[in-house]
Amino acid sequence: MRAIRGLWRWRHNPLRRTTDLAEAWVALTALLLILVVAPVAGSLVGAVSEDALQRSVQEQHQSRRQVTATVIRALNRNPLEAEPDSASGRDVRSRVLAGWTAPDGTERHGSVMADLKTPHAGDHFTLWTDRHGGVVAPPMDPATATTHAVLAGLGTALLAAGLVEGGRRLLVWRMVRRRYARWDQAWDRAGPDWGRTGTGS
């Protein structure tokens, strides 16, 4: 709004300098770019990210399997406390030696984290594996992918707006420096006659 007011104010003002009008146009252009280009860039990046992440979610759900594992023995007595604000909903995790059957039918054994407070031999819990039975992280859910895409789009829009504003400030700074340089040149030319104008000397 200040850019529009600036253009209107300098439109027919007899004191208007070329740089005043140029600064107002730069401000108006930057405002339009922030209001139009930044949201469009954010939307495009968000849409592309959403598409890529949802494809990744589908691939993870196709390549990962949830299997039931059996505790062979606990590897430590003190459970590892999860983060208090963890979104996983699991309060406690313990490291155990467990056995499970891989999706290809082979028997597997290994040290894994179990969501059991006090694990005992024979306890059952679930874990995620790849097609060959190797332990992997749970697949991302679609809602989390959408959240990441929204954050990517928002970040892109803010970055674009910041770049436009930074470019505007740099351009105005250069214009002001040029104006000051012209003033210095004018003062240098007027300097020898300063204060003697009209005295006849």
ZIZI-V720999 format. One line per field, one symbol per residue. ss: DSSP state (~ for helix, > for strand, _ for the rest). psi: psi as a letter, one per 30 degrees, with the letter a starting at -180 (. if undefined). Layout:
ss=???
psi=???
//
This chain:
ss=_~~~~~~~~~_______~~~~~~~~~~~~~~~~~~~~~~~~~~~~~~~~~~~~~~~~~~~~~~_>>>>>>>>>>_____>>__________>>>>>>>>>>_____>>>>>>>>_________>>>>>>_____>______~~~~~~~~~~~~~~~~~~~~~~~~~~~~~~~~~~~~~~~~~~~~~~~~~~__________
psi=eeeeeeeeefegkfgkleeeeeeeeeeeeeeeeefeeeeeeeeeeeeeeeeeeeeeeeeefefkkklklkkelkflejkjklkegkfffkekkkklklklklfgfkkkklklkkikeiklkfkklklklafgfkkllkkkleeeeeeeeeeeeeeeeeeeeeeeeeeeeeeeeeeeeeeeeeeeeeeeefefgkfgkgfg.
//
